[in-house]
Amino acid sequence: MICRAIPRFLKPRLYTEIIKASSSEYYFNYGRTALSFFLSQYQVYKQKNLRVGVQAFNCSVVNEAIIHSKNTPVYLDIKLSDYSISSNEILNKNIDILIVTHYQGIKNIDYDKILEICHKNNILIIDDISQSEFLEFKNTIFKPKRLTLHSYSFDKPISSLFGGKLKLVSIEEDFEIVFKKKYTMLECESEKTTSLHLRILLDLTSICKSDKYTVYFSKTEYIHFLYKIFKTKQNINFIINYSIINKIMFRVFKKIKFKNEKILRAHDKKVSFIINQKKHSKIDNSCIIFIDKKFPNIIPKSFLNNDTYINRLSLIHYNDNLIQYLKDKNVEYGNYNWPKLICDDIDKYPNSLYVSRKIINIPLWKEI
Protein backbone atom coordinates (compact mmCIF):
# COMPACT_ATOMS: atom_id res chain seq x y z
CA MET A 1 0.00 0.00 0.00
CA ILE A 2 1.16 3.54 -0.78
CA CYS A 3 1.32 5.41 2.53
CA ARG A 4 -0.89 8.52 2.75
CA ALA A 5 1.92 10.83 3.92
CA ILE A 6 5.60 10.71 4.75
CA PRO A 7 8.26 13.41 5.20
CA ARG A 8 9.25 14.59 1.75
CA PHE A 9 12.64 16.21 2.25
CA LEU A 10 14.68 13.79 4.36
CA LYS A 11 18.33 13.91 3.29
CA PRO A 12 20.21 13.34 6.57
CA ARG A 13 23.65 13.17 4.93
CA LEU A 14 23.26 16.83 4.00
CA TYR A 15 22.43 17.86 7.56
CA THR A 16 25.94 18.38 8.89
CA GLU A 17 25.55 22.10 9.51
CA ILE A 18 24.62 23.11 13.06
CA ILE A 19 21.96 25.81 12.81
CA LYS A 20 20.38 27.64 15.73
CA ALA A 21 16.84 28.96 15.81
CA SER A 22 16.18 32.67 15.37
CA SER A 23 15.38 34.71 18.46
CA SER A 24 11.64 34.73 17.70
CA GLU A 25 11.37 30.93 17.25
CA TYR A 26 10.68 28.50 20.10
CA TYR A 27 10.91 24.74 19.53
CA PHE A 28 9.04 22.16 21.63
CA ASN A 29 8.64 18.39 21.91
CA TYR A 30 5.20 18.57 20.23
CA GLY A 31 3.03 21.10 18.42
CA ARG A 32 0.32 20.57 21.04
CA THR A 33 2.68 21.34 23.94
CA ALA A 34 3.86 24.47 22.14
CA LEU A 35 0.27 25.68 21.86
CA SER A 36 -0.61 24.73 25.43
CA PHE A 37 2.48 26.51 26.79
CA PHE A 38 1.74 29.70 24.89
CA LEU A 39 -1.92 29.80 25.92
CA SER A 40 -1.02 29.20 29.57
CA GLN A 41 1.56 32.00 29.56
CA TYR A 42 -0.68 34.43 27.70
CA GLN A 43 -3.51 33.73 30.12
CA VAL A 44 -1.23 34.71 33.02
CA TYR A 45 -0.16 37.83 31.13
CA LYS A 46 -3.74 38.88 30.41
CA GLN A 47 -4.87 37.84 33.91
CA LYS A 48 -8.08 36.24 32.66
CA ASN A 49 -9.53 33.15 31.07
CA LEU A 50 -9.09 33.50 27.31
CA ARG A 51 -11.77 32.73 24.76
CA VAL A 52 -10.10 31.01 21.84
CA GLY A 53 -11.85 30.84 18.45
CA VAL A 54 -11.12 27.53 16.71
CA GLN A 55 -12.71 25.70 13.81
CA ALA A 56 -14.80 22.64 14.64
CA PHE A 57 -13.16 20.65 11.84
CA ASN A 58 -9.77 20.31 13.47
CA CYS A 59 -7.19 18.09 15.10
CA SER A 60 -8.33 16.95 18.54
CA VAL A 61 -5.01 17.93 20.15
CA VAL A 62 -5.71 21.61 19.36
CA ASN A 63 -8.88 21.43 21.43
CA GLU A 64 -7.05 19.51 24.17
CA ALA A 65 -4.32 22.17 24.32
CA ILE A 66 -6.92 24.94 24.77
CA ILE A 67 -8.68 23.04 27.55
CA HIS A 68 -5.44 21.88 29.20
CA SER A 69 -4.31 25.52 29.42
CA LYS A 70 -7.60 26.25 31.26
CA ASN A 71 -8.94 28.49 28.52
CA THR A 72 -12.29 28.31 26.69
CA PRO A 73 -12.71 27.10 23.10
CA VAL A 74 -15.24 28.94 20.92
CA TYR A 75 -16.08 26.67 17.99
CA LEU A 76 -16.52 28.05 14.47
CA ASP A 77 -17.71 26.58 11.18
CA ILE A 78 -15.59 26.40 8.02
CA LYS A 79 -15.91 27.20 4.31
CA LEU A 80 -16.14 24.36 1.80
CA SER A 81 -13.72 26.16 -0.52
CA ASP A 82 -10.61 25.88 1.66
CA TYR A 83 -11.67 23.90 4.77
CA SER A 84 -10.88 26.91 6.96
CA ILE A 85 -12.98 29.48 8.85
CA SER A 86 -14.93 32.25 7.16
CA SER A 87 -14.36 35.88 8.11
CA ASN A 88 -18.12 36.12 8.69
CA GLU A 89 -17.83 33.47 11.43
CA ILE A 90 -15.79 35.75 13.67
CA LEU A 91 -17.99 38.84 13.35
CA ASN A 92 -19.70 39.63 16.67
CA LYS A 93 -17.87 36.77 18.38
CA ASN A 94 -16.46 37.55 21.80
CA ILE A 95 -12.98 36.05 21.43
CA ASP A 96 -9.49 37.03 22.57
CA ILE A 97 -7.54 34.68 20.29
CA LEU A 98 -8.32 33.22 16.87
CA ILE A 99 -6.60 30.06 15.60
CA VAL A 100 -6.65 30.16 11.79
CA THR A 101 -6.03 26.69 10.36
CA HIS A 102 -4.50 26.68 6.90
CA TYR A 103 -5.41 23.17 5.79
CA GLN A 104 -2.93 20.98 3.86
CA GLY A 105 -1.00 23.92 2.43
CA ILE A 106 -4.00 26.00 1.31
CA LYS A 107 -4.00 29.54 2.65
CA ASN A 108 -7.35 30.70 4.04
CA ILE A 109 -8.91 32.67 1.17
CA ASP A 110 -10.48 35.17 3.61
CA TYR A 111 -7.17 35.82 5.31
CA ASP A 112 -6.83 39.54 4.53
CA LYS A 113 -10.34 40.21 5.83
CA ILE A 114 -9.61 38.13 8.95
CA LEU A 115 -6.49 40.23 9.57
CA GLU A 116 -8.58 43.40 9.31
CA ILE A 117 -11.25 42.16 11.74
CA CYS A 118 -8.67 40.95 14.27
CA HIS A 119 -6.65 44.16 14.01
CA LYS A 120 -9.72 46.32 14.67
CA ASN A 121 -10.96 44.13 17.55
CA ASN A 122 -7.58 43.50 19.23
CA ILE A 123 -7.79 39.73 18.62
CA LEU A 124 -4.52 37.81 18.60
CA ILE A 125 -4.10 35.47 15.61
CA ILE A 126 -2.42 32.07 15.81
CA ASP A 127 -1.79 30.90 12.26
CA ASP A 128 -1.83 27.12 12.48
CA ILE A 129 0.46 26.11 9.61
CA SER A 130 1.17 22.64 10.98
CA GLN A 131 0.20 21.24 7.56
CA SER A 132 1.41 24.27 5.62
CA GLU A 133 5.06 24.81 6.57
CA PHE A 134 5.90 26.57 3.29
CA LEU A 135 3.04 29.05 3.39
CA GLU A 136 4.12 32.68 3.04
CA PHE A 137 2.33 35.66 4.57
CA LYS A 138 3.02 38.86 2.69
CA ASN A 139 2.85 42.24 4.37
CA THR A 140 -0.59 43.79 4.57
CA ILE A 141 -2.03 47.05 5.83
CA PHE A 142 -3.44 45.39 8.93
CA LYS A 143 -1.00 43.95 11.45
CA PRO A 144 -2.72 42.37 14.45
CA LYS A 145 -0.83 40.55 17.16
CA ARG A 146 0.18 37.30 15.53
CA LEU A 147 2.23 34.13 15.83
CA THR A 148 2.57 30.93 13.82
CA LEU A 149 2.17 27.37 15.09
CA HIS A 150 4.16 24.55 13.44
CA SER A 151 4.18 20.77 13.77
CA TYR A 152 6.90 18.33 12.73
CA SER A 153 5.15 15.01 13.17
CA PHE A 154 5.60 12.14 10.72
CA ASP A 155 2.80 13.07 8.29
CA LYS A 156 4.21 16.55 7.69
CA PRO A 157 6.54 17.45 4.77
CA ILE A 158 9.21 18.56 7.29
CA SER A 159 9.49 16.12 10.18
CA SER A 160 11.47 15.18 13.27
CA LEU A 161 8.94 12.42 14.15
CA PHE A 162 7.67 14.58 17.03
CA GLY A 163 8.19 18.31 17.43
CA GLY A 164 6.60 21.72 17.26
CA LYS A 165 7.45 25.39 17.01
CA LEU A 166 6.04 28.80 17.81
CA LYS A 167 7.19 31.85 15.92
CA LEU A 168 6.22 35.11 17.58
CA VAL A 169 5.67 37.45 14.63
CA SER A 170 4.11 40.45 16.34
CA ILE A 171 3.25 40.53 20.03
CA GLU A 172 3.54 42.69 23.15
CA GLU A 173 7.25 43.25 23.87
CA ASP A 174 6.93 42.85 27.64
CA PHE A 175 5.10 39.55 27.16
CA GLU A 176 7.79 38.19 24.84
CA ILE A 177 10.49 39.01 27.41
CA VAL A 178 8.66 36.99 30.07
CA PHE A 179 7.78 34.24 27.57
CA LYS A 180 11.40 33.80 26.55
CA LYS A 181 12.48 33.57 30.19
CA LYS A 182 9.80 30.96 30.99
CA TYR A 183 10.73 28.99 27.86
CA THR A 184 14.41 28.79 28.80
CA MET A 185 13.40 27.45 32.22
CA LEU A 186 11.65 24.44 30.64
CA GLU A 187 13.33 21.06 30.84
CA CYS A 188 14.97 20.07 27.54
CA GLU A 189 14.51 16.79 25.67
CA SER A 190 17.53 14.55 26.22
CA GLU A 191 19.98 13.83 23.42
CA LYS A 192 19.21 10.11 23.84
CA THR A 193 15.49 10.67 23.26
CA THR A 194 16.18 12.96 20.31
CA SER A 195 18.50 10.42 18.68
CA LEU A 196 15.85 7.71 19.10
CA HIS A 197 13.21 9.93 17.46
CA LEU A 198 15.43 10.60 14.45
CA ARG A 199 16.33 6.91 14.10
CA ILE A 200 12.66 5.90 14.17
CA LEU A 201 11.90 8.65 11.64
CA LEU A 202 14.38 7.25 9.14
CA ASP A 203 13.29 3.65 9.78
CA LEU A 204 9.62 4.55 9.30
CA THR A 205 10.33 6.47 6.10
CA SER A 206 12.08 3.42 4.72
CA ILE A 207 9.25 1.06 5.72
CA CYS A 208 6.54 3.35 4.37
CA LYS A 209 8.21 3.32 0.95
CA SER A 210 8.09 -0.48 0.83
CA ASP A 211 5.45 -3.17 0.49
CA LYS A 212 5.83 -3.84 4.24
CA TYR A 213 3.77 -0.76 5.07
CA THR A 214 0.47 -1.17 6.96
CA VAL A 215 -1.70 1.49 8.60
CA TYR A 216 -0.18 0.73 12.03
CA PHE A 217 3.10 2.31 10.93
CA SER A 218 1.36 5.71 10.71
CA LYS A 219 0.57 5.52 14.46
CA THR A 220 3.89 7.06 15.42
CA GLU A 221 3.21 7.36 19.16
CA TYR A 222 2.56 3.62 19.20
CA ILE A 223 5.68 2.87 17.11
CA HIS A 224 7.75 4.98 19.52
CA PHE A 225 6.30 2.97 22.41
CA LEU A 226 7.31 -0.30 20.68
CA TYR A 227 10.85 0.92 19.94
CA LYS A 228 11.49 1.65 23.60
CA ILE A 229 10.70 -2.01 24.34
CA PHE A 230 11.82 -3.96 21.26
CA LYS A 231 14.65 -1.66 20.07
CA THR A 232 15.08 -2.52 16.34
CA LYS A 233 13.25 -2.02 13.05
CA GLN A 234 13.25 -5.77 12.46
CA ASN A 235 11.57 -6.46 15.80
CA ILE A 236 8.98 -3.74 15.25
CA ASN A 237 8.20 -5.04 11.79
CA PHE A 238 7.65 -8.49 13.26
CA ILE A 239 5.33 -7.19 16.02
CA ILE A 240 3.22 -5.12 13.61
CA ASN A 241 2.74 -8.06 11.26
CA TYR A 242 2.05 -10.60 14.01
CA SER A 243 -1.58 -9.69 14.68
CA ILE A 244 -2.06 -11.30 18.12
CA ILE A 245 1.00 -9.65 19.71
CA ASN A 246 0.24 -6.39 17.93
CA LYS A 247 -3.31 -6.24 19.32
CA ILE A 248 -2.08 -6.92 22.85
CA MET A 249 0.63 -4.26 22.67
CA PHE A 250 -1.74 -1.71 21.17
CA ARG A 251 -4.21 -2.21 24.03
CA VAL A 252 -1.41 -1.68 26.55
CA PHE A 253 -0.29 1.45 24.69
CA LYS A 254 -3.80 2.99 24.64
CA LYS A 255 -4.06 2.64 28.42
CA ILE A 256 -0.92 4.69 29.05
CA LYS A 257 -1.03 7.04 26.05
CA PHE A 258 -0.05 10.67 26.83
CA LYS A 259 -0.12 10.03 30.58
CA ASN A 260 1.53 12.95 32.41
CA GLU A 261 2.87 14.44 29.19
CA LYS A 262 5.52 17.09 29.84
CA ILE A 263 6.08 20.36 28.02
CA LEU A 264 9.72 20.26 26.93
CA ARG A 265 12.10 22.35 24.87
CA ALA A 266 13.32 20.53 21.78
CA HIS A 267 16.98 19.48 21.85
CA ASP A 268 19.37 21.56 19.70
CA LYS A 269 20.08 18.45 17.61
CA LYS A 270 16.39 18.21 16.67
CA VAL A 271 16.11 21.95 16.01
CA SER A 272 19.08 21.82 13.65
CA PHE A 273 17.63 18.74 11.92
CA ILE A 274 14.35 20.59 11.24
CA ILE A 275 16.00 23.79 9.99
CA ASN A 276 18.37 21.85 7.72
CA GLN A 277 15.44 19.94 6.21
CA LYS A 278 13.69 23.15 5.26
CA LYS A 279 16.92 24.62 3.95
CA HIS A 280 17.40 21.67 1.57
CA SER A 281 13.76 21.33 0.53
CA LYS A 282 12.47 21.97 -2.95
CA ILE A 283 8.79 22.63 -3.55
CA ASP A 284 7.31 20.31 -6.14
CA ASN A 285 3.61 20.07 -7.07
CA SER A 286 4.11 17.69 -10.01
CA CYS A 287 1.84 15.06 -8.45
CA ILE A 288 -1.07 17.52 -8.39
CA ILE A 289 -0.52 18.35 -12.05
CA PHE A 290 -0.40 14.62 -12.83
CA ILE A 291 -3.75 13.95 -11.11
CA ASP A 292 -5.33 17.05 -12.69
CA LYS A 293 -4.41 15.84 -16.17
CA LYS A 294 -5.65 12.32 -15.49
CA PHE A 295 -8.91 13.47 -13.81
CA PRO A 296 -9.77 16.94 -15.14
CA ASN A 297 -12.12 19.33 -13.33
CA ILE A 298 -11.81 17.60 -9.95
CA ILE A 299 -9.06 19.68 -8.37
CA PRO A 300 -10.05 23.29 -7.52
CA LYS A 301 -8.12 25.84 -9.58
CA SER A 302 -6.86 27.56 -6.43
CA PHE A 303 -5.01 24.34 -5.55
CA LEU A 304 -3.06 24.58 -8.83
CA ASN A 305 -1.55 27.97 -7.96
CA ASN A 306 2.24 27.87 -8.43
CA ASP A 307 2.71 29.70 -5.13
CA THR A 308 0.78 27.05 -3.19
CA TYR A 309 2.59 24.05 -1.80
CA ILE A 310 0.11 21.22 -1.18
CA ASN A 311 0.87 18.81 1.66
CA ARG A 312 -1.85 16.29 0.76
CA LEU A 313 -4.48 16.68 -1.91
CA SER A 314 -7.77 17.05 -0.01
CA LEU A 315 -10.99 16.77 -1.99
CA ILE A 316 -14.71 16.76 -1.20
CA HIS A 317 -15.78 16.61 -4.85
CA TYR A 318 -14.51 13.53 -6.66
CA ASN A 319 -15.87 10.76 -8.85
CA ASP A 320 -15.96 6.98 -8.87
CA ASN A 321 -13.22 6.81 -11.50
CA LEU A 322 -10.73 8.49 -9.19
CA ILE A 323 -11.67 6.25 -6.25
CA GLN A 324 -11.37 3.11 -8.38
CA TYR A 325 -8.02 4.28 -9.69
CA LEU A 326 -6.72 4.78 -6.16
CA LYS A 327 -7.99 1.35 -5.12
CA ASP A 328 -6.34 -0.27 -8.12
CA LYS A 329 -3.05 1.43 -7.24
CA ASN A 330 -3.44 0.35 -3.60
CA VAL A 331 -3.26 3.95 -2.39
CA GLU A 332 -4.22 4.90 1.17
CA TYR A 333 -6.62 7.70 0.32
CA GLY A 334 -9.27 8.04 3.06
CA ASN A 335 -9.85 10.72 5.67
CA TYR A 336 -7.20 9.79 8.22
CA ASN A 337 -6.98 13.31 9.59
CA TRP A 338 -10.07 14.53 11.37
CA PRO A 339 -13.04 12.20 10.85
CA LYS A 340 -14.81 13.63 13.92
CA LEU A 341 -15.44 17.21 14.96
CA ILE A 342 -13.74 18.45 18.12
CA CYS A 343 -17.03 19.63 19.67
CA ASP A 344 -20.25 17.98 20.82
CA ASP A 345 -23.00 20.06 19.11
CA ILE A 346 -21.98 18.90 15.65
CA ASP A 347 -25.22 20.00 13.92
CA LYS A 348 -24.32 23.64 14.60
CA TYR A 349 -21.40 23.34 12.19
CA PRO A 350 -22.87 21.92 8.95
CA ASN A 351 -19.89 22.60 6.68
CA SER A 352 -17.46 21.12 9.19
CA LEU A 353 -19.65 18.05 9.56
CA TYR A 354 -19.99 17.61 5.80
CA VAL A 355 -16.24 17.88 5.22
CA SER A 356 -15.38 15.51 8.08
CA ARG A 357 -17.60 12.85 6.49
CA LYS A 358 -16.83 13.50 2.84
CA ILE A 359 -13.21 14.59 2.49
CA ILE A 360 -10.45 12.31 1.23
CA ASN A 361 -6.72 12.97 1.53
CA ILE A 362 -4.61 11.69 -1.35
CA PRO A 363 -0.82 11.24 -0.88
CA LEU A 364 1.42 13.44 -3.00
CA TRP A 365 4.90 12.29 -2.01
CA LYS A 366 4.83 9.73 -4.80
CA GLU A 367 3.42 10.02 -8.31
CA ILE A 368 0.46 7.66 -8.31
MIDRENGU-933711 format. One record per residue: x, y, z of N, C-alpha, C in turn; residue in three letters. Coordinates in steps of 0.05 Angstrom, whole numbers, plus 5000, padded with zeros to 4 digits. Example, Ala and Ser with C-alpha at 12.3 -4.5 7.8 and 13.67 -1.06 7.14 Angstrom:
BEGIN
526448865156524649105156526449345156Ala
525749555142527349795143525850015157Ser
//
This chain:
BEGIN
501749765000500050005000501850255000Met
500950454985502350714984501450885008Ile
503250945026502651085051501551365044Cys
499651455060498251705055500051955058Arg
502151935075503852175078506452085092Ala
508652185082511252145095512852405092Ile
514852445108516552685104517752685076Pro
517852915063518552925035521353025030Arg
522753115050525353245045527553135063Phe
527452885069529452765087531952695072Leu
534052845078536752785066538852825088Lys
538852635107540452675131543452715126Pro
544452605104547352635099548052925093Arg
546053085085546553375080546453535105Leu
545453415127544953575151547253585170Tyr
549553665161551953685178552153955191Thr
550954155180551154425190549454455216Glu
550754565236549254625261548054905259Ile
545454915260543955165256542255225281Ile
542455455291540855535315538355685306Lys
536255665322533755795316534056095319Ala
532456245305532456535307531256615335Ser
531656865342530856945369527856945373Ser
526256945351523356955354522156675352Ser
523756465349522756195345523256025370Glu
521255865378521455705402520555415395Tyr
522355235398521854955391521154785415Tyr
519254605411518154435433518154145424Phe
517453975444517353685438514953605421Asn
512753765422510453715405509253985397Tyr
507653985375506154225368504054285390Gly
502854075401500654115421501754235447Arg
504254155454505454275479506254565474Thr
507054625450507754895443505355075446Ala
503054985435500555145437499655165466Leu
499754945481498854955509500555145525Ser
503155135521505055305536504455605530Phe
504055665505503555945498500956045511Phe
498855885508496255965518496255995549Leu
497755825562498055845591499456105599Ser
501656165585503156405591501656665584Gln
500156655562498656895554496356935573Tyr
495156725583493056755602494056895628Gln
496356815637497556945660498057245655Val
499157295631499757575623497257745622Tyr
495057635611492557785608490857775634Lys
491657605652490357575678487357515675Gln
486657335657483857255653483756995637Lys
481556865639480956635621480656735593Asn
481956615574481856705546479856545530Leu
478356685514476556555495477956525468Arg
478256265460479856205437478056105414Val
477856255392476356175369477855955354Gly
476555735348477855515334475755365317Val
476555275294474655145276473954865287Gln
471454795283470454535293471654295278Ala
472354335253473754135237476754175242Phe
477854015260480554065269481753825282Asn
484253835288485653625302484853635332Cys
484353405343483353395371485453515391Ser
488053495384490053595403489953895406Val
488954035385488654325387486554395409Val
484354255408482254295429483354215456Asn
484853995458485953905483487954115495Glu
489454235477491454435486489954685498Ala
487754765485486254995495485054925523Ile
483954695526482654615551484754565572Ile
487054435565489154385584490354635596His
490354855579491455105588489355265604Ser
487055135609484855255625483655505612Lys
483555495585482155705570479655585557Asn
478055755544475455665534475355665503Thr
474955435491474655425462471955535453Pro
472055695431469555795418469555675390Val
467755495385467855335360466655495337Tyr
467855465313467055615289466755425266Leu
464955485247464655325224466655405202Asp
466955235182468855285160467455345134Ile
469155415114468255445086468855185072Lys
467255115052467754875036470054925015Leu
470655175010472655234990475455184998Ser
476055215024478855185033479055035060Asp
476754935070476754785095477754945119Tyr
477455205118478255385139476055585146Ser
476255735168474055905177473456125157Ile
471056225159470156455143470556705160Ser
471156925147471357185162468657255175Ser
466457175162463857225174463357085200Asn
464756855204464356695229465456845254Glu
467257025250468457155273467257425279Ile
465457515262464057775267462257735291Leu
462357925309460657935333461157695352Asn
463557575349464357355368466057485389Lys
465557415414467157515436469557325440Asn
471657385426474057215429476557385433Ile
478557275447481057415451483257315432Asp
482957065423484956945406483456795384Ile
484556805360483456645337485556465326Leu
485056205325486856015312485855975284Ile
487456065264486756035236488255795225Val
486755585218487955345207488155355177Thr
490555345167491055345138491455045130His
489454925118489254635116490854535092Tyr
492654345098494154205077495654375057Gln
496554615066498054785049496455005036Gly
493755005039492055205026491655435045Ile
492455675037492055915053489055985054Lys
488156055078485356145081484756375061Asn
482756345044482256535023481056795034Ile
480156795059479057035072481257175090Asp
483657095086485757165106486057475110Tyr
486057625088486357915091484058035106Asp
481657945102479358045117479557965146Lys
480457725151480857635179482857805193Ile
485057875180487058055191485858315199Leu
484158425181482858685186481058675211Glu
479458465212477558435235479058405261Ile
481158245261482758195285484258445294Cys
485358585274486758835280484859035294His
482459075283480659265293479459185320Lys
479358925326478158835351480158725371Asn
482758785366484858705385484858405391Asn
484458245370484457955372487157845363Ile
488457685379491057565372490557335353Leu
492157315332491857095312494056895316Ile
493256635318495256415316494756285289Ile
496656315271496456185245497455895249Asp
495655705247496355425250497255335222Asp
499955325218500955225192502354955196Ile
501254795214502354535220502454365194Ser
500554405176500454255151501254425128Gln
502354665134502854855112505455005118Ser
507554855123510154965131511255175112Glu
510655145086511855315066510055555059Phe
507955595073506155815068507456085074Leu
507156275057508256545061506056745066Glu
506656925085504757135091505957405084Phe
504957525063506057775054505058005071Lys
506558225071505758455087503058565078Asn
501458635097498858765091498559025107Thr
496459165102495959415117495459355146Ile
493959145151493159085179495158885192Phe
496058955215498058795229497158745258Lys
495458555262494658475289496858325303Pro
496558285329498358115343498157835331Lys
500557715326500457465311502757285316Arg
502357025316504556835317503756595299Leu
505756425292505156195276505755945293Thr
504155735288504355475302505155265281Leu
507255115287508354915269508354635282His
508154435266508454155275510354005257Ser
511953835270513853675255513453375260Tyr
510953295260510353005263510852865237Ser
510452595237511252435214509752495189Phe
507252575190505652615166505952895154Asp
507953045164508453315154510853305134Lys
510953495115513153495095515853515109Pro
516053685129518453715146517953575172Ile
519653385180519053225204521453165220Ser
520953145247522953045265521652815282Ser
519652685271517952485283515952625302Leu
517052755323515352925341516753195343Phe
515253405345516453665349514453885341Gly
514954125351513254345345514754605348Gly
513654825339514955085340512855305342Lys
513555515357512155765356513955975345Leu
512956145327514456375318512856625325Lys
513856785343512457025352513057245331Leu
511057305315511357495293511057785302Val
508857825317508258095327506658065352Ser
507858145375506558115401507658315421Ile
506258345443507158545463510058485472Glu
511658695471514558655477514958555506Glu
513458665525513958575553513058285557Asp
511058195542510257915543512457735532Phe
513557815509515657645497518057615515Glu
518757825530521057805548520557595569Ile
518157595581517357405601517157125589Val
515957115565515656855551518256715546Phe
520156875537522856765531524156655557Lys
523856805578525056715604523756455613Lys
521056445611519656195620520455965602Lys
520756015576521555805557524255685564Tyr
526155865570528855765576528955605602Thr
526955645619526855495644525655215641Met
524455155617523354895613525554685611Leu
524854445620526754215617527054165587Glu
529454075579529954015551529853715545Cys
528953645522529053365513531953265515Glu
532353025523535152915524536152855496Ser
538752845494540052775468539352485461Glu
539152305482538452025477535652005465Lys
533752145476531052135465530952255437Thr
532352475433532452595406533552405385Thr
535752275392537052085374535151855367Ser
533651765387531751545382529551645363Leu
528551885367526451995349527452005320His
529852095316530952125289531451855276Leu
532251655293532751385282530051265274Arg
528051295290525351185283524351325258Ile
524751585256523851735233524951615207Leu
527551565207528851455183527951165177Leu
527651015199526650735196523850735184Asp
522050905195519250915186519151005157Leu
520751205150520751295122521451075103Thr
523350915111524250685094521950485092Ser
520650415115518550215114516150315098Ile
515450575101513150675087513550705057Cys
515950675048516450665019516550385008Lys
516050185025516249905017513549775018Ser
513449525009510949375010510449255038Asp
512149325057511749235085509849425100Lys
509149655088507549855101504749755107Tyr
503849805132500949775139500150025155Thr
497650055159496650305172497750335200Val
498650125214499650155241502250315241Tyr
503750315219506250465219505750765219Phe
503350855213502751145214502051235242Ser
501751045261501151105289503851145304Lys
505051375300507851415308508251405339Thr
506251495354506451475383506651185392Glu
505151015378505150725384507850605375Tyr
508850685352511450575342513650655361Ile
513550905371515551005390515450835416His
513050775425512650595448513950325444Phe
513550205420514649945414517749955413Leu
518850165401521750185399523050195426Tyr
521850325445523050335472523150065485Lys
521449875476521449605487523049405470Ile
522549415443523649215425526149305409Phe
526749565410529349675401529949695371Lys
529249495355530249505327527949505307Thr
528549595282526549605261525549315255Lys
527349125255526548855249524548745270Gln
525048805295523148715316520448845313Asn
520549105308518049255305516349155281Ile
517749105260516448995236515148725242Asn
516448565258515348305265512848345282Phe
512948525302510748565320508248665305Ile
508648865287506448985272505148775255Ile
506648595244505548395225504748135239Asn
505048115265504147885280501647975296Tyr
499347925285496848065294496248035323Ser
496647795334495947745362497647915381Ile
500247915378502048075394501448375390Ile
501048445365500548725359498048825373Asn
495948675373493448755386493848785416Lys
495348605428495848625457497448875464Ile
499648915448501349155453499749415449Met
498049415429496549665423494649725446Phe
493449525458491649565481493149675504Arg
495549565509497249665531497949965526Val
498750025501499450295494497150495498Phe
494750425490492450605493491850665522Lys
492450485540491950535568493850735580Lys
496250755569498250945581498851185563Ile
497451205541497951415521497751695533Lys
499851855529499952135537499652185567Phe
500151975583499852015612502052195622Lys
501252405636503152595648505052705628Asn
504052785605505752895584507053155592Glu
509653185589511053425597511353615573Lys
511453875580512254075560515254105562Ile
516554055539519454055539520454235516Leu
522854345520524254475497525454255480Arg
525454305454526654115436529754135438Ala
531053905436534053905437535154045413His
537554175416538754315394539254135370Asp
539753885374540253695352537653675335Lys
535353665348532853645333532253915319Lys
532754135332532254395320533854425295Val
536454345296538254365273537254185250Ser
536353945258535353755238532953865223Phe
531154005237528754125225529554355206Ile
531254525216532054765200533554675175Ile
535254475177536754375154534954255133Asn
532854115143530953995124529654205107Gln
528754425120527454635105529454775086Lys
531854795095533854925079534354775053Lys
534254505055534854335031532354245017His
530054355023527554275011527154414984Ser
525654284967524954394941522054344936Lys
520554554933517654534929517054414902Ile
515354204902514654064877511753974878Asp
510154084860507254014859506653844834Asn
508653704824508253544800506153334803Ser
505753224827503753014831500953134827Cys
500553374836497953504832497353544802Ile
499353634788499053674759498353414745Ile
499753194754499252924743496352844747Phe
495352874772492552794778490552974763Ile
491153234760489353414746489153344717Asp
491353254705491253174677489652914673Lys
490052724692488752464690485752484697Lys
485052664715482252694724481552994723Phe
481053104700480553394697478053484713Pro
478153734721475853874733475053754761Asn
476953614774476453524801477853704821Ile
480353774814481953944833481254234830Ile
480554374851479954664850482354814838Pro
481755014822483855174808485655304828Lys
484655384851486355514871488555324881Ser
488055064880490054874889492354844869Phe
491954944845493954924823495755164821Leu
495355354840496955594841499855524845Asn
501655644829504555574831505755654858Asn
504455854872505455944897504555774921Asp
502755574915501655414936503055144937Thr
504055074960505254814964503254634978Tyr
502354424965500254244976501554024992Ile
500753985017501753765033500553505025Asn
497853485026496353265015494053374999Arg
493353244978491053344962488553264976Leu
486953464984484553415000482153504983Ser
480353304978478053354960475453274973Leu
473353434968470653354976468953304952Ile
469953384928468453324903470253144886His
469452904882471052714867469152504855Tyr
470052344837468352154823469251864827Asn
467551684819468151404823470651314808Asp
471251444785473651364770476151414786Asn
476251644800478551704816478851504839Leu
476651444853476751254875477550974865Ile
476550894843477350624832480250624825Gln
481150844813484050864806485850834831Tyr
485050974852486650964877486550684889Leu
484250554888484050274898485850084881Lys
485750124855487349954838490349984843Asp
491150234850493950294855494750224884Lys
492750134900493150074928494250314944Asn
492850544939493550794952491750834977Val
493050914999491650985023490451265020Glu
487851285015486851545006484651655025Tyr
483851525045481551615061482051855079Gly
480051925094480352145113481552045139Asn
484252055141485651965164486352195183Tyr
485452435175486052665192484052715214Asn
481852825207479952915227477152815221Trp
476552555224473952445217471752525236Pro
472452635259470452735278470953025286Lys
468853175290469153445299470153455328Leu
471353675336472553695362470553795383Ile
468053835375465953935393463653735394Cys
461853785413459553605416457153675399Asp
456453935397454054015382454654025352Asp
455053795340456053785313454153905292Ile
451553895298449654005278449754305275Asp
451054445294451454735292453554815271Lys
455054615262457254675244456954495219Tyr
454954565202454354385179456554345159Pro
458054555153460254525134462454345145Asn
463054395170465154225184464253935184Ser
461753885190460753615191460853485164Leu
460053635143460053525116462953455108Tyr
464853635112467553585104468753345120Val
468153325145469253105162468352835152Ser
465952825140464852575130465552525101Arg
466152735086466352705057469252715047Lys
470952865060473652925050475352675048Ile
477052675027479152465025481852605021Ile
483952495033486652595031488252405014Asn
489252504992490852344973493852404976Ile
495552194979498452254982499652374957Pro
501552554962502852694940505952654940Leu
506952494959509852464960510852284937Trp
508952134925509751954904507751984881Lys
508751984856506852004834505251754832Glu
502651774833500951534834499451494808Ile
//
